[in-house]
C-alpha cells in the first residue's frame, strides 16, 4: 500500500472543514473536490481500508487521522555548535617560536619538563599556527624570473 499524497490529503481536510454536512460519504466528497471517487478512495484507503468496499462510509470521523498525517514532524533540538577556536595575532606574538611555546607550557618551576601536561584546544591551535609559520618560513621562495638582456 502506497502512502497517500499529502497535497491531496490537505485538500480533503480543507473540503471537509468547509462543508457543513454531518455525513460525508466518498461519493459526495469526490463531487465536492472534483476528483473521481476511485482516485480519492485510493488515497483514503490508507486511513480506512474498507472504504473501497463500502463507499458509503462516513469520512468525517477520519479527519483527526488525516490532520495527524499532514502535521509536520516535530523537530529535534539541535545540539549546540562547538565554539570555533580562533587565535589572534596578539596571542600568537606571545611565543617567539615552537621551542618558546614548549618551554612556557611544558616546564615546571624547576625547569623540568612535565609529561602530564594537557593542552587545551586553544593551546593546540596556537601550536598548530606556530608549526605552520615555521614550515612556511623554511620553504624556499619561488625563483624569480631573470630578465633577458
Residue pairs with C-beta under 8 A, 6 or more apart in sequence:
1 45
1 46
3 46
4 43
4 44
4 46
4 47
4 69
5 43
6 69
6 70
8 35
8 40
8 43
9 43
9 66
9 69
9 70
10 70
11 33
12 29
12 33
12 40
12 43
12 44
12 59
12 66
13 63
13 66
13 67
13 70
15 29
15 32
15 33
16 24
16 29
16 59
16 60
16 63
16 66
17 63
19 32
21 28
21 60
22 60
23 58
23 60
24 32
24 58
24 59
24 60
25 55
25 56
25 57
25 58
25 59
26 37
26 40
26 41
26 44
26 51
26 55
26 56
26 57
26 59
27 37
27 55
27 56
29 40
29 59
30 36
30 37
30 39
30 40
33 40
37 55
41 51
41 52
41 55
42 52
44 51
44 59
44 62
45 51
45 52
46 69
47 62
47 65
47 66
47 69
48 57
48 59
48 62
50 57
51 57
51 59
85 121
85 122
85 125
86 125
87 122
87 125
87 126
87 129
91 126
92 126
92 129
92 130
95 101
95 104
95 126
95 130
97 130
97 134
98 127
98 130
98 131
98 134
101 126
101 127
101 130
105 117
105 119
105 123
106 113
106 114
106 117
107 113
107 114
108 114
119 127
